[in-house]
Amino acid sequence: MNMEKIEKFPVPTEQEVQELEQMIGTRLPEDYRQFLLEMGGCYLYDDDTIGEIPLEDSDEVISVEQLYGLHADFKEGNIHFWDKYWEETQEVGVYKNNCVLIGDASEHGFLFLMCHGENSGVWYWDDCRTFPETSDENGDVYFVAESFEEFWKMLCESKPLEIVFD
């Protein structure tokens, strides 16, 4: 049986997580804060495929490639890099407040976490796909999970996981 590998990123300090919260203008949900402080973000890989989350009522999946951190050894693995990109390109502008980009998928879409409120949870945005069940007028945003913890459980259920420490 193939086992998916998770390459952890260096973990941030509590102070660095607080600075991220100041940057995005809101406190992160506790489950996501804990993920950052314990895992630091991660890159998922194996020989066949990466972490897959099936889309409801579809044969399509979201192929999760990485979950951003604050100290990845490559710029594209860092939340700050993507937050700046998001700001400059105005991508998913309506979702910018109260949320943070948390990862990406091999289909070139982004995962983002709405931190609080009616639409809180993990969402997937891909401007090359249209999802039938969406609250977005363009149809390119898909609701994945009600919390980061639920999202992580979905990801872990996709196949056995092994954490790799550098």
SERO-4910 file (N, C-alpha, C, O; in steps of 0.05 Angstrom, whole numbers):
BEGIN
 pado doro    nc1    nc2    nc3   cac1   cac2   cac3    cc1    cc2    cc3    oc1    oc2    oc3
  Met    A     17    -24      0      0      0      0     18     25      0     36     27     16
  Asn    A     12     43    -18     27     68    -18     18     85      6     -5     86     14
  Met    A     37     99     17     31    116     39     39    145     31     60    150     21
  Glu    A     20    163     35     25    191     29     44    202     50     42    196     74
  Lys    A     62    219     41     82    231     59     74    260     63     66    274     44
  Ile    A     78    270     87     74    298     94    101    309    103    112    300    123
  Glu    A    110    328     88    135    342     95    128    367    111    117    386     99
  Lys    A    133    367    136    127    390    153    145    413    147    168    410    140
  Phe    A    134    437    151    150    462    150    158    470    178    145    460    197
  Pro    A    178    486    181    185    495    208    162    510    221    147    524    208
  Val    A    158    506    247    136    518    261    141    547    269    164    553    276
  Pro    A    121    563    268    124    591    277    122    593    307    113    574    321
  Thr    A    129    616    317    125    622    346     96    633    350     83    640    330
  Glu    A     87    634    374     61    646    381     61    675    371     41    684    360
  Gln    A     83    689    375     85    717    367     81    720    337     67    738    328
  Glu    A     93    702    321     90    703    292     61    697    283     52    709    264
  Val    A     47    679    297     19    673    291      3    698    297    -15    705    282
  Gln    A      9    711    320     -6    736    326     -1    758    306    -19    773    299
  Glu    A     23    759    295     29    779    274     14    773    249      5    791    235
  Leu    A     11    747    242     -6    739    219    -34    748    224    -47    758    205
  Glu    A    -44    744    248    -72    752    254    -75    782    251    -96    792    241
  Gln    A    -55    797    259    -56    826    256    -57    833    226    -71    851    217
  Met    A    -41    819    210    -39    824    182    -66    819    168    -74    835    151
  Ile    A    -80    798    175   -105    792    162   -129    805    176   -151    805    165
  Gly    A   -124    817    199   -145    832    213   -165    816    229   -187    826    235
  Thr    A   -158    791    236   -176    775    252   -161    753    266   -139    745    257
  Arg    A   -172    742    287   -160    720    301   -166    694    285   -189    690    276
  Leu    A   -146    677    282   -150    651    269   -166    633    287   -164    634    311
  Pro    A   -181    615    275   -195    594    291   -174    577    306   -152    573    296
  Glu    A   -181    568    330   -163    553    346   -151    528    333   -128    522    336
  Asp    A   -168    514    318   -157    489    305   -136    496    284   -117    480    281
  Tyr    A   -139    518    270   -119    525    250    -94    537    264    -71    531    255
  Arg    A    -97    552    285    -74    562    301    -58    538    311    -33    538    309
  Gln    A    -71    518    321    -58    494    332    -42    480    309    -20    472    313
  Phe    A    -54    478    285    -41    466    263    -15    481    256      6    469    253
  Leu    A    -17    508    255      7    523    249     29    519    270     52    516    264
  Leu    A     21    520    296     40    518    318     52    490    321     74    488    331
  Glu    A     38    470    311     48    443    314     60    432    288     80    417    289
  Met    A     48    439    265     58    428    240     73    448    223     91    441    208
  Gly    A     66    474    227     80    495    212     72    497    183     83    514    168
  Gly    A     53    481    174     46    479    145     59    453    135     74    441    149
  Cys    A     52    445    111     64    420    101     60    418     71     43    431     58
  Tyr    A     77    401     60     76    393     31     68    364     31     80    348     45
  Leu    A     49    357     14     39    329     12     49    317    -14     46    330    -35
  Tyr    A     59    293    -13     68    281    -38     71    251    -35     74    240    -12
  Asp    A     71    237    -57     78    209    -59     82    202    -89     82    220   -105
  Asp    A     85    177    -95     91    170   -123     67    172   -141     70    176   -165
  Asp    A     43    168   -130     19    166   -147      2    192   -147     -5    202   -168
  Thr    A     -4    201   -124    -22    224   -122    -18    239    -96     -3    230    -79
  Ile    A    -31    261    -93    -29    276    -69    -56    275    -54    -74    262    -64
  Gly    A    -58    288    -32    -83    286    -16   -107    294    -31   -109    316    -42
  Glu    A   -126    277    -33   -150    282    -48   -175    284    -31   -179    268    -13
  Ile    A   -191    304    -36   -216    308    -22   -238    307    -44   -238    323    -62
  Pro    A   -256    287    -42   -277    285    -63   -297    308    -61   -304    317    -39
  Leu    A   -307    317    -84   -328    337    -84   -355    322    -83   -359    303    -97
  Glu    A   -372    332    -66   -399    319    -63   -413    319    -90   -411    338   -105
  Asp    A   -428    298    -95   -445    296   -119   -429    299   -145   -439    310   -164
  Ser    A   -404    289   -144   -387    292   -168   -366    270   -167   -360    259   -146
  Asp    A   -354    264   -190   -332    246   -190   -305    261   -190   -284    249   -194
  Glu    A   -306    287   -186   -282    304   -185   -271    305   -156   -285    299   -137
  Val    A   -246    312   -154   -233    315   -128   -217    341   -128   -211    353   -148
  Ile    A   -210    350   -103   -191    371    -99   -165    357    -91   -165    343    -71
  Ser    A   -144    360   -106   -119    347   -101   -101    366    -85    -86    382    -97
  Val    A   -102    364    -59    -88    383    -42    -58    377    -44    -49    355    -40
  Glu    A    -43    398    -51    -14    395    -55      2    405    -31     21    392    -22
  Gln    A     -7    428    -20      7    438      4    -11    456     21    -30    467     11
  Leu    A     -5    457     46    -18    475     65      4    494     74     24    486     85
  Tyr    A     -1    520     69     19    540     73     27    543    102     11    537    120
  Gly    A     51    553    107     61    559    133     73    587    133     67    603    116
  Leu    A     89    592    153    103    618    155    132    616    149    146    636    145
  His    A    143    591    149    172    588    146    180    566    127    200    553    130
  Ala    A    164    562    106    172    542     86    198    551     73    203    575     71
  Asp    A    214    532     64    240    539     52    237    548     22    258    551      9
  Phe    A    213    551     12    208    561    -15    185    581    -12    166    576      2
  Lys    A    187    604    -26    168    626    -22    139    618    -27    121    628    -13
  Glu    A    134    600    -46    107    592    -52     94    575    -30     70    568    -32
  Gly    A    109    568    -10     98    552     13     90    570     36     82    560     57
  Asn    A     92    596     33     88    615     55     62    631     52     57    642     30
  Ile    A     48    634     73     23    649     73     28    678     65     12    689     49
  His    A     50    690     74     55    718     67     59    723     37     50    743     26
  Phe    A     72    703     24     75    706     -5     48    707    -19     43    724    -36
  Trp    A     30    688    -12      4    687    -25    -14    709    -17    -31    718    -33
  Asp    A    -12    719      8    -28    741     16    -21    766      0    -39    781     -8
  Lys    A      5    770     -5     13    793    -21      4    789    -50     -6    808    -62
  Tyr    A      6    765    -61     -3    760    -88    -33    765    -90    -43    778   -108
  Trp    A    -48    756    -70    -77    759    -70    -84    789    -69   -102    798    -84
  Glu    A    -69    804    -53    -74    833    -51    -68    847    -77    -84    864    -86
  Glu    A    -46    839    -90    -38    853   -115    -56    846   -138    -61    863   -155
  Thr    A    -65    821   -140    -81    813   -163   -111    816   -159   -126    814   -178
  Gln    A   -119    821   -134   -148    824   -128   -163    798   -132   -187    798   -135
  Glu    A   -149    775   -134   -162    749   -137   -180    744   -112   -172    750    -90
  Val    A   -203    734   -117   -222    727    -96   -226    751    -76   -228    747    -52
  Gly    A   -226    775    -88   -227    799    -71   -250    800    -52   -246    810    -29
  Val    A   -273    790    -59   -296    791    -42   -291    775    -16   -304    779      4
  Tyr    A   -273    755    -18   -268    738      5   -245    747     22   -238    734     42
  Lys    A   -232    769     15   -207    777     27   -210    783     57   -193    775     73
  Asn    A   -231    796     65   -235    802     93   -242    777    109   -258    761    100
  Asn    A   -231    775    133   -238    754    151   -227    726    142   -237    706    152
  Cys    A   -208    726    124   -199    699    116   -169    700    109   -156    721    107
  Val    A   -158    675    106   -130    672    100   -127    649     80   -141    629     82
  Leu    A   -110    653     60   -103    631     42    -87    610     58    -68    617     71
  Ile    A    -96    585     56    -82    565     73    -69    543     56    -54    527     67
  Gly    A    -74    542     30    -61    521     14    -70    522    -15    -84    539    -23
  Asp    A    -59    502    -30    -66    501    -58    -69    472    -67    -62    453    -52
  Ala    A    -79    469    -91    -84    442   -102    -70    440   -129    -64    460   -142
  Ser    A    -66    416   -138    -52    412   -163    -68    422   -187    -58    426   -208
  Glu    A    -94    426   -183   -111    437   -204   -107    468   -206   -122    480   -222
  His    A    -89    479   -192    -83    508   -192   -103    525   -177   -104    549   -182
  Gly    A   -118    513   -160   -137    528   -143   -125    533   -116   -105    522   -108
  Phe    A   -139    550   -101   -130    557    -74   -150    548    -53   -175    548    -58
  Leu    A   -140    541    -30   -157    535     -7   -155    559     11   -133    570     16
  Phe    A   -178    568     21   -177    591     40   -196    585     63   -216    571     61
  Leu    A   -189    597     86   -204    593    111   -218    619    118   -205    639    123
  Met    A   -245    618    118   -261    640    128   -261    636    158   -270    616    168
  Cys    A   -250    656    172   -244    652    201   -269    653    219   -270    638    238
  His    A   -288    670    212   -311    673    231   -336    680    214   -334    688    191
  Gly    A   -358    677    227   -383    686    215   -399    664    201   -392    640    202
  Glu    A   -419    673    187   -438    655    173   -425    637    153   -434    614    150
  Asn    A   -404    646    139   -391    630    119   -364    618    128   -347    611    112
  Ser    A   -361    615    155   -335    605    165   -331    576    156   -350    561    152
  Gly    A   -305    570    153   -298    543    144   -277    544    122   -267    565    115
  Val    A   -271    521    111   -252    519     90   -266    519     63   -286    504     59
  Trp    A   -256    535     44   -267    538     18   -246    533     -3   -222    535      3
  Tyr    A   -254    525    -27   -236    521    -49   -244    539    -72   -267    540    -79
  Trp    A   -224    554    -83   -229    572   -105   -212    563   -129   -188    559   -126
  Asp    A   -225    560   -152   -211    552   -176   -225    566   -199   -248    559   -207
  Asp    A   -212    587   -211   -225    602   -232   -228    587   -258   -239    598   -278
  Cys    A   -217    563   -260   -219    546   -284   -241    526   -282   -246    511   -301
  Arg    A   -255    525   -259   -276    505   -255   -301    519   -247   -301    541   -236
  Thr    A   -324    506   -252   -350    516   -243   -362    494   -226   -364    471   -233
  Phe    A   -370    502   -202   -383    484   -183   -412    490   -181   -420    513   -178
  Pro    A   -429    469   -184   -458    474   -183   -468    484   -156   -487    500   -155
  Glu    A   -457    474   -135   -466    482   -108   -446    503    -97   -426    496    -85
  Thr    A   -453    528   -101   -435    550    -92   -452    574    -85   -473    579    -97
  Ser    A   -441    591    -67   -454    616    -61   -441    639    -77   -449    662    -74
  Asp    A   -422    632    -93   -407    652   -108   -421    657   -135   -428    637   -149
  Glu    A   -424    681   -143   -438    687   -169   -424    677   -193   -436    672   -214
  Asn    A   -397    673   -191   -382    662   -214   -382    632   -214   -374    620   -234
  Gly    A   -391    619   -193   -392    590   -192   -365    577   -188   -362    553   -192
  Asp    A   -344    593   -181   -317    581   -179   -307    577   -150   -283    574   -146
  Val    A   -325    578   -131   -318    574   -103   -335    551    -92   -359    549    -97
  Tyr    A   -321    533    -78   -334    509    -68   -329    506    -38   -307    509    -29
  Phe    A   -351    502    -23   -349    498      6   -339    470     12   -350    451      2
  Val    A   -317    468     27   -304    442     32   -311    431     60   -320    408     62
  Ala    A   -308    448     81   -312    438    108   -319    460    127   -312    484    122
  Glu    A   -333    454    148   -341    474    168   -319    484    186   -322    505    198
  Ser    A   -297    469    187   -274    478    204   -249    467    192   -249    449    175
  Phe    A   -226    477    201   -201    467    192   -197    438    202   -187    421    187
  Glu    A   -206    433    226   -204    405    237   -220    385    219   -209    364    214
  Glu    A   -244    392    211   -259    375    194   -245    371    167   -244    349    156
  Phe    A   -234    393    156   -218    391    131   -195    372    134   -190    355    117
  Trp    A   -180    375    156   -156    358    161   -165    328    163   -151    311    152
  Lys    A   -187    323    176   -196    295    178   -204    284    151   -198    261    145
  Met    A   -216    300    134   -223    292    107   -197    285     91   -196    265     77
  Leu    A   -177    302     95   -152    297     81   -138    272     91   -128    256     75
  Cys    A   -139    268    117   -126    244    128   -141    218    121   -129    197    119
  Glu    A   -167    220    116   -182    196    108   -177    189     79   -184    166     71
  Ser    A   -166    207     63   -162    201     35   -142    179     30   -143    165     10
  Lys    A   -123    176     49   -103    154     48    -86    155     73    -86    176     86
  Pro    A    -72    133     79    -55    134    103    -34    156    100    -23    160     78
  Leu    A    -27    169    122     -8    191    121     16    185    139     13    172    160
  Glu    A     39    193    130     63    190    146     76    218    147     81    230    126
  Ile    A     82    227    170     95    253    173    125    250    171    137    232    183
  Val    A    137    267    154    166    266    149    179    290    163    171    313    157
  Phe    A    198    285    180    213    307    193    239    311    179    254    291    174
  Asp    A    246    336    173    272    341    159    295    335    178    318    338    170
***
